């Protein structure tokens, strides 16, 4: 183990980081070893990683010193932040700066930063096509990550910017799966119109990140945008109908209606789906499916993901 190159994985008990840790651990011939970075090693997920033989190290994204200790001696660093823990783009930017500075201090040879576009580059704050949120953001959970890119590039780090996609696990954990209406029929509800949504299995983000690390210097200094499928709302409904064995309709609401649903983050997500609908080419175009599949030959499309996960989607 000591001879292997260590990849320090932030968010190792989460969707993206967990996928990367599992991808490294599953490759018996790997030149890399995962160091799982988590805020709470004693958690059920943290303990499960330790029990499986993974090196688990405590660090907190709000504590730069703890990250510097956790990254010490690492060859690579995978950085990710979780907007939905606190709903603060400013906090994400600060945490990204802590990751970047700790990676610099550790002398990491390759950093992957899990990021998204800054939507304000497409829809300026004074553009009223979609509401500006908290006076500074269009899609806060995108914009903060996009703004944080410079925390890595500005330090001159050997970084790959990994632009991810909407992941289908949102149907399991985020309440975006089919809901049964008063008429008894299931429906998914998105303000996407007929546009395609770049989306993927969360596990494939980790697998693709692992391939980027394995490629050495090839992707350093580059932006890599990934997806498993570009799928419409109607297409998702058709796939869900087949997988679940009953009709699932696609309810195409307006962005304003979605923003008005009132759950935490509804305005952010309403803007996000509106952005995906109105900038389909800009979102889907860079997220080349074949390029993603070349990195990750096991890449799943939505039907493949459903075959494995349909029983996990809560349906009443």
C-alpha positions in Angstrom: 0.0 0.0 0.0 2.8 2.4 0.9 4.3 2.1 -2.6 1.0 3.2 -4.3 0.2 6.7 -5.2 -2.4 8.0 -2.8 -5.5 9.8 -4.0 -7.1 11.8 -1.2 -10.8 11.8 -1.8 -13.0 14.5 -0.3 -16.6 13.5 0.3 -15.6 9.9 0.4 -18.9 8.9 2.1 -21.0 10.8 -0.5 -22.2 10.0 -4.0 -19.3 11.3 -6.1 -16.4 10.7 -3.7 -17.8 7.3 -2.7 -17.9 6.3 -6.3 -14.2 7.2 -6.8 -13.1 5.3 -3.6 -15.0 2.2 -4.8 -13.6 2.5 -8.3 -10.0 2.6 -6.9 -10.7 -0.2 -4.4 -12.2 -2.5 -7.1 -9.1 -2.3 -9.3 -6.7 -4.9 -8.0 -4.0 -3.8 -10.4 -4.3 -0.1 -9.6 -1.2 2.0 -9.0 -3.3 4.1 -6.8 -4.7 3.8 -3.3 -7.7 5.8 -1.9 -7.5 7.9 1.2 -11.0 8.5 2.2 -11.5 12.0 3.7 -14.6 12.4 5.8 -15.8 14.8 8.5 -16.9 11.9 10.7 -14.9 8.6 10.3 -17.0 7.1 13.0 -20.2 7.4 10.9 -21.8 4.2 9.6 -20.4 4.9 6.1 -17.0 5.9 7.3 -16.7 2.8 9.4 -17.9 0.7 6.5 -15.0 2.1 4.4 -12.5 1.4 7.1 -13.8 -2.2 7.5 -13.3 -2.7 3.8 -9.6 -1.8 4.2 -9.7 1.8 2.9 -7.6 4.3 4.8 -10.1 6.8 6.4 -8.9 10.2 7.6 -10.8 12.9 9.4 -10.9 16.4 7.9 -13.4 19.3 7.7 -13.8 21.5 4.7 -14.1 24.5 6.9 -10.8 23.7 8.6 -7.9 24.2 6.2 -5.3 22.8 8.6 -7.2 19.5 8.9 -7.2 19.3 5.1 -3.5 19.9 4.9 -2.9 17.1 7.4 -5.3 14.8 5.4 -3.7 15.6 2.1 -0.1 15.2 3.3 1.9 13.0 1.0 -1.0 12.5 -1.5 -0.3 12.3 -5.2 -3.8 13.4 -6.2 -6.8 15.1 -4.6 -10.4 14.9 -5.6 -12.4 17.9 -4.4 -16.1 18.3 -4.1 -18.5 20.4 -2.0 -22.1 19.9 -1.0 -24.2 23.0 -1.5 -27.3 21.3 -0.2 -25.9 21.0 3.3 -26.0 24.8 3.8 -27.4 26.5 0.6 -24.5 28.9 0.6 -22.4 29.6 -2.6 -20.1 31.7 -0.5 -19.4 28.8 1.8 -18.7 26.5 -1.2 -16.2 29.0 -2.6 -14.5 29.3 0.8 -14.4 25.5 1.1 -13.0 25.2 -2.4 -10.3 27.6 -1.5 -9.4 25.5 1.5 -9.2 22.4 -0.7 -7.1 24.1 -3.2 -4.7 25.7 -0.7 -4.3 22.3 1.1 -3.6 20.6 -2.2 -1.0 23.2 -3.0 0.6 22.8 0.4 0.7 19.0 -0.1 2.4 19.4 -3.5 -0.4 17.3 -5.1 0.5 16.3 -8.7 -3.1 16.1 -9.9 -6.2 17.7 -8.6 -9.7 17.1 -9.9 -12.3 19.7 -8.9 -15.9 18.6 -9.3 -17.6 21.7 -10.7 -20.4 23.2 -12.8 -20.9 26.2 -15.1 -21.3 29.7 -13.7 -24.7 30.4 -15.2 -24.2 34.2 -14.9 -21.9 34.0 -17.9 -25.0 33.0 -20.0 -27.7 34.9 -18.0 -26.2 38.1 -16.4 -27.6 39.3 -13.2 -29.5 42.1 -14.9 -31.2 39.7 -17.3 -34.7 39.2 -16.2 -35.3 36.0 -18.1 -34.9 34.2 -14.8 -35.0 35.8 -11.3 -31.7 36.8 -9.6 -31.5 35.0 -6.2 -30.1 36.7 -3.1 -29.0 39.6 -5.4 -25.9 37.7 -6.6 -26.8 34.4 -8.2 -28.8 32.9 -11.0 -28.4 29.2 -10.2 -26.6 29.3 -6.8 -25.5 25.7 -6.7 -23.9 26.1 -10.1 -22.6 29.6 -9.9 -20.7 29.1 -6.6 -18.8 26.1 -8.0 -18.1 27.9 -11.3 -16.8 30.9 -9.5 -14.7 28.6 -7.3 -12.8 27.2 -10.4 -10.4 30.1 -10.0 -9.5 29.0 -6.5 -7.7 26.1 -8.3 -6.6 27.7 -11.6 -5.5 30.9 -9.9 -3.1 29.0 -7.7 -1.6 27.4 -10.7 -2.5 23.9 -9.5 -2.3 20.9 -11.9 -6.1 20.7 -12.0 -8.7 19.1 -14.1 -12.1 20.8 -13.9 -14.7 18.0 -14.0 -18.1 19.3 -15.0 -20.7 16.8 -13.8 -24.4 16.4 -14.6 -27.8 16.0 -12.9 -27.7 12.6 -11.4 -30.6 10.1 -11.4 -30.1 9.4 -7.7 -32.1 12.6 -7.2 -35.1 10.4 -7.8 -34.2 8.4 -4.8 -32.9 10.9 -2.3 -34.1 14.3 -3.4 -37.8 13.7 -4.0 -37.7 14.1 -7.8 -39.1 10.6 -8.5 -42.6 9.8 -9.7 -45.4 11.1 -7.5 -48.9 9.8 -7.6 -51.5 12.3 -8.4 -55.1 12.6 -7.3 -56.1 10.5 -10.3 -53.8 7.7 -9.1 -51.4 8.1 -12.0 -47.7 8.5 -11.4 -45.9 11.6 -12.9 -42.5 13.3 -12.9 -42.5 17.1 -12.9 -39.8 19.2 -14.4 -39.8 22.6 -16.2 -37.8 21.2 -19.1 -40.3 21.5 -22.0 -39.1 19.2 -24.7 -35.4 19.9 -24.1 -32.9 17.2 -23.2 -31.2 17.0 -19.8 -27.6 16.0 -19.5 -27.7 13.4 -16.7 -26.0 10.4 -15.3 -25.5 7.8 -12.5 -23.6 9.3 -9.6 -21.4 6.2 -9.4 -20.2 7.0 -12.9 -18.8 10.3 -11.8 -16.4 8.5 -9.5 -15.5 6.0 -12.2 -14.8 8.7 -14.7 -12.7 10.7 -12.2 -10.6 7.6 -11.6 -10.0 7.2 -15.3 -8.8 10.8 -15.4 -6.3 10.2 -12.6 -5.1 7.0 -14.4 -4.5 9.1 -17.6 -1.7 11.0 -15.9 -1.0 14.4 -17.2 -3.4 14.1 -20.2 -6.3 16.0 -18.7 -4.3 18.5 -16.5 -5.3 22.0 -17.4 -8.4 20.9 -19.1 -12.2 21.0 -18.5 -13.9 17.6 -18.9 -17.7 17.7 -19.1 -19.5 14.3 -18.6 -22.9 12.7 -18.8 -24.4 9.3 -19.2 -27.4 10.3 -21.4 -29.1 13.4 -22.8 -32.7 12.5 -22.0 -36.0 14.5 -22.3 -38.7 14.5 -19.6 -40.9 12.5 -21.8 -38.1 10.0 -22.4 -37.5 9.7 -18.6 -41.2 9.1 -18.1 -41.3 6.4 -20.8 -38.3 4.6 -19.3 -39.8 4.8 -15.8 -43.1 3.4 -17.1 -41.3 0.4 -18.5 -39.1 -0.1 -15.4 -41.9 0.3 -12.9 -44.6 -1.6 -14.8 -47.1 1.2 -14.7 -47.7 4.5 -16.5 -45.6 7.4 -15.5 -46.5 10.7 -17.1 -44.3 13.7 -17.7 -45.7 16.9 -16.3 -44.0 19.8 -18.0 -44.6 22.8 -15.8 -43.3 26.3 -16.3 -40.1 27.4 -14.5 -42.2 30.0 -12.6 -44.6 27.2 -11.4 -41.6 25.0 -10.3 -40.0 27.9 -8.4 -43.3 28.4 -6.6 -43.5 24.9 -5.2 -41.9 26.2 -2.0 -39.6 23.4 -0.9 -36.1 24.4 0.1 -34.1 25.2 -3.1 -37.1 25.3 -5.4 -36.1 28.7 -6.8 -32.6 27.5 -7.4 -33.7 24.3 -9.1 -36.4 26.1 -11.1 -33.7 28.3 -12.5 -31.4 25.3 -13.1 -34.0 23.5 -15.2 -34.9 26.7 -17.1 -31.2 27.1 -17.8 -31.0 23.5 -19.1 -34.1 24.0 -21.2 -33.0 27.3 -22.8 -29.3 26.5 -23.2 -29.7 22.8 -24.2 -26.9 23.0 -26.7 -24.5 24.7 -24.3 -25.3 22.1 -21.6 -25.4 18.9 -23.6 -22.9 19.8 -26.3 -19.7 19.7 -24.2 -21.0 16.7 -22.3 -20.1 14.3 -25.0 -21.4 10.8 -24.3 -18.9 8.9 -26.4 -16.0 10.9 -24.9 -17.4 10.0 -21.4 -17.7 6.4 -22.4 -14.1 6.3 -23.6 -13.0 7.3 -20.1 -15.6 5.0 -18.5 -16.6 2.0 -20.6 -19.0 0.9 -17.9 -21.0 4.1 -18.3 -24.7 3.6 -17.8 -27.7 5.2 -19.6 -31.0 5.8 -17.8 -32.5 2.4 -18.7 -29.4 0.6 -17.4 -29.5 2.6 -14.2 -33.2 2.0 -13.7 -32.7 -1.8 -14.1 -30.4 -1.7 -11.1 -32.2 1.0 -9.0 -35.9 0.9 -9.7 -36.7 -0.7 -6.4 -34.9 2.1 -4.6 -37.1 4.9 -6.0 -39.8 5.6 -3.4 -43.2 5.1 -5.1 -46.5 5.0 -3.0 
